[in-house]
Amino acid sequence: MPEIWLKYGATDVVLDIRFENLSTQVFSAFAPMPDEQAKAAIESVPVTDNMLLVALSSSRATARVANSIADAAKAKGFSVTVDVPAKMAGALRANLASLAPDPQAALSINRIDYQSLAERAARFQSTVFVSQAGFDPLFGFSGAPTVLLRTVLPEKMAQAFLARKDNVPAPGEQGEPLKIAAESAPAGTAVELVANGSGIAGVHTGTVQEAFSKAAEQLKSVAAVEAEQVRSAIISASNDAGTHSTLSSALYSLWNCAHIVRDGGSAVLLAESREGLGGGALQAFVEGRLKPEQVATAPYSDGLEHLLYIQELKQKIDLGLVSSLPHYYAAGKLGLATYAGARDALEKLLARNGKGHKALVVSDADITLLRTKV
């Protein structure tokens, strides 16, 4: 019996599954680049005095690069200010502390609470954006342009949302929403990373749009994995804390994989969500401030696409969740099947589909894009 460990919040949980019930285990397999090469790429980023560093990812790789740029600036006697979106601040602060010899001396960060990025950047001599490329069900790919749109460009974000093709997740597909994000990218130097739990696989620099485009191309070439369509899938995100902290952030992993499940099948997401739903549209929905019949026509609020995807996909497959969220939220309000743990989920999938049933297991689904074999 293989012993598969899956990430669940800050811990790992074991999935005891028999060989005869395992279709395959999928995980990101791209190799990290040599440290010297990564260091040289990071050191090529110009630093100035009175520099604003905007961290647009909470990953360990982003924390490592932010530290390196800040250290290079401070070595020249330059001052550095680090801003980060509020919902990423906790995870980034934890990663910065884990990298520092003394956690008390970790790089300090400020939560973004301003309305205008242009006004904020005008106070500094230069601006550097640091982000990590990933997949996004609305934009196709995520990175600096899309995070900025979601964080400080609400009007453009609403425009991108309305430009979507339909209400089905489209990770890895470049369409009109991504075009809007790219065209809205601000001036400044960017560092866009391709990384997984093994380390940094790519460091791409240039303008925001240039760095993002190069990183997305690399990610598409190394993170796509072909798999047969299956009756059920058990899905977990990688070991970066931010991917598990809220249901809103964890759902990206589900949308990367749901299309691999046949109609009538089941997709189960492991997402502890210790910080809750993640606010925005999900919070409004479970509190009754946003009604089911309003979802399709509501003005955009953060995470509204998740509700559309849940409504759309529930018509074809069973969406399940292992989390610490109250059953009232997950099942009663969102209509997700809930399980007590990974073992409970597997047992119920086998009871539903038969003892000879084979389940697909996806680790670090946030940075893995499943492609259906034809």
N, C-alpha and C positions, 0 to 999 in steps of 0.2 A: 504494500500500500504506500503510494507516494505521500510525503508529508510536505504540503505546500503552505508556505507562510505568506499571509497577505497583510498589508498595512491597514490598521484600524486606528485612526487618530495617532496618538503618540506611541502606541504599542503595535505588536504584531499578533495576529491570531492564526491558528493553524486550521487548515482545511484538510481533514482526513478523508480522502476520496480514493476509491479503488481504481486500479488501472483500467478496469473494464468500464468504468463510469466517466473516465477523463477523455474528452475529445482531444484536447491539447492545452498546454499552458502557453500563453502569449505574454511576452514582456519586451521592453525596449532592449535592443542589443547593440546600439551604436557605441563605439569605443571612444574613450576620452582622447583628446589630442595630447601630445607631449607637453609637459609642464613648461619647458623652455619656449615652445612655440606659443602657448597661451600667454605666457608672461610678456613675450615680445609684442604680441598684438595689443595687450592691455597698455603696455608702456608707450605705444604709439599714439595714444589719446592725448591731445594737447591739454595742459593744465595752465591755469592762470590764477592770479590773485582774485579774491572776491568771487569765487566760483560757486555756482549752484549745481548740485548733483541731484537729479530727480530719479529715484529708484522706482521702477514701475513693475517690479516683481518682488516677491518676498522669499524667493528661493535661496538656498545655500550658495549656489553659483553666483547669483546676483550680489549677495552679501560679500563674497570673496572679492569680486571685481570692484565693488564700491569701496571696500577697504583699501585695495591696491591703488586706486585713483586718488583717494583721500590721502594716503600715505605719501604718494609721489608729490602731491601738492604741498603738504605740510613740510616735506623735506626741503622745499624751496622757500619756506617761510610764508606760503600762501594760505589764505583762509578758505575754508570749505563749509558750505551749508548743505545738508542733506534733507530733501523732502520726500515723502512717500504717501501714497493714498491711504486714508485712514483705515480701511478694512484690511490693508496689508501690513500695517505697522507692527502689530503684535508678533506675527510670525517672522518678519524681518529683524525685529529687535532680538528675538530669541536666536536667530541664526548668527547675527553679528556677535552676540554674547558668547556663543559656542566657539567662534573662531578666535576670540581674543584671549591672550594669556591670562588677563585679569578681566573677568566679565564687567567689573565696575568701570573699566577703561575702554569699553566698547564704543565704537563710533556712535555718536548721538544722532537722532533723527527727529524730524518735525512732521506731524501729520498735515497733509494738504487740506487746508480749510479755506482756500481763496477761490474766488469766482473767475478770475482772469489770470491765466498762465502768462500772457504777454506782459501784464503789469508786474507780476512777480519777477519774471526774468529780467525786466528792464532795470531792476535794482542791482543786478550783478554784471560783472564784466563778461562772463561766459556761462553757458549752460550745457551740461552733459546729461543725457538720458541713458540709463542702464536698464535693460529689460531682458527677458528670456522668452524666446519664441515658443509658441505652443499651438494647440488647435482650439478653435472657437466655433460653436455650432451656428452662429449668426454670420460672422465674418469669414469663416473658413479657417483663418489663422489668427492667432493672438500675438501681440507684441506691443511695442511702444505706441504706434498709431492708434490701435484699438483701445488700449488701456487709457490713453489720454482722452479719447472720445468719450469713454464711459465715465471718466473722472471729472474732467473740467470743460467739456464741450457738449453740454446737454442738448442744444439745438441741433447740432450735427449728428448726435447720437440718435435723436428722434428721427431725423431724416434717413439715417442708415437703416434703422429698424423698419421704417415704412418701405424701404427699397428691397426688402427681402423677397425672395422668389415665392416662398410658401411657408407653411407652418411646420415643416419637417427639418430637423437638424441637418446641417450641411458642413460638417468638419472637413477641412482639406480642400474645399471648393472655393475658388476665387470668383466673386460676383460683384454686383453693384455696391453692397454695403462696404466691402473691403476697399473698393475704389474711392468711396467717399472718405473713409478713414485715412487712406494714403494721401489724398488731395488736401486733407485738413491738417496734415502733420506740420508742427511748428519748426522754426529754424533752430539750429543747434547741432551739436555733435552727439551721435548716438553710438552705444555699444549694445548690440543685440546678440544674445547668447543662444547656443543650442547645447543643452545639457540634460543629463539624467543623474540617477543616483551614483553612477560610477565616476562622474566628473564632467568637465566641460569638453564638449566635442567640437565646438566651433565658436570663434569670437569674430564678429563682423562689425566693422566700424564704418563711419561715413555720416551722411545726413540721416535723419530719422527714417526717411523713406528708403534710402539706399541700404542701410544696415538691415532694416526689417526685411526687405525684398530678398537679400542674399541669405539671411537666416532662414526664411520660410522655404526657400528652394532647397537648402541643405536638409532641413527638417523633413520635408516631403520625401526626399530621397533616402533618408536613413530610418525614419520612424514608421513607415507604412509596412504593414504585415498582412500577407494574404491568409485567409482562413475560410474553411467551408462554413456555409450557413448551418446553424445548430438550432436545436429545440430550446436550449437554455444556456445562459451565460452568467457567471459569477464574476463581478467586476470590482476592482479596487484601484485606488490612485497610488502614486509613488510615495516616497518617504519624505517629501517636502511638506512641512506642517501646514502651510497655507492651503493645500489641496484638500484637506480634510476638515478644516476648522468650522465651516458652515455648510449647510445643505446646498446653498446657492453655488459655492465654489466646487463642491464635490460633484454636482450634477453634470459638469463638463465631461467628466470621465464616462458617465452613463451615455451621454449623447455621442461620444466617440465610438461607441460599441453597439448601440441598440440595433442598428441596421443589420447586424450579423445574425440576429435572432429571427427565425421563421415566424410567419403569421401564426398566432395561437400559442407561441412559445413564451418564455419567461426570461427577463433580464433582472438580476438582483445586484444592487449596488451596496457595497460596504462603505459606510461613511459615518463616522462617529458623530460629527457635527456638534462638538462640545460647546461651540459658541452660538448654537442655535440655527435659525433659518437663514440668517444673513441679511435681514431687513428687506427693504424695498418691496417689490410686488408680492413676493412669497409671504412676507409678514402681513401685508395688507389683506391678502387673500384668506389666510387662516383666521385673521381677526374679524373677517366679515366686512371689511371696508371696501373690498373689491369683490364683486359678485361673479360667479361663473359665467353668467351671460354677458358680463361687461368685458371679459378678458380680451376678446377678439377686437374690440373697438376702443379700448382704453388708451389714453395718452401714455407714451412710454415712461416707465419707471424701472429702476434697476432690477433686472432679473425677470421682467415680464415675459421674455421669450421662453423661460423655463415652464411657465404655466401653459403657454400655447403648445409646447412640445409634449407635455404630459397629456393634455387633452387630446392631441392628435394621435400619439402613439398608443395610448390606452385602448384605442379602438381596434388595434391589431395585435398587441402583445401585452402580457402581464408585467407591470413594472413593480419591482419589489425593493425593499430597503431594510438594511440592518443598521440601526443607529441608536443614539441615546435620546433622540427626540421623543416627546410624548406621543403615544399611539393616537391621541386625539388629533394632533397635527398631521402626522404622516398618513394615517389611514382614514380618519374621520373627515379631514378637510381636503387633503391632496389626493385621496383615493389610491394610495400606494399600498401594496401588500406588505405587511411588516413581519419581521422574523426576529426571534430572540437572539440569534447569533448565526455564525457561518454554518455550524453544524445543523441547526434547525432549518436553515434555508436549504441545505443540500438534501436533508431527509425529506422535506416536503416536495422538492423538485423531483426526487426519485419516486415518491409516492404518486405524484401526479403523472409522471411520464413513463414509469415502469422501471424495474430493476436493471434492465439492460440499457437504460438511457445514458447517453454520454453528454456531459456538460463541458462547455468551453470555460476556461479560467483565464482571466486577464489581469495581470499585475500592471502597475504604473500606467493605467489606462489614460491618464491625463496627457501623456507624451507618446502614446501609441495610437496609430490610426489603422483601424482594421479595414482591409479591402476584401470584398467578397470574391472568392475564386469563381471564375466563369468556365 
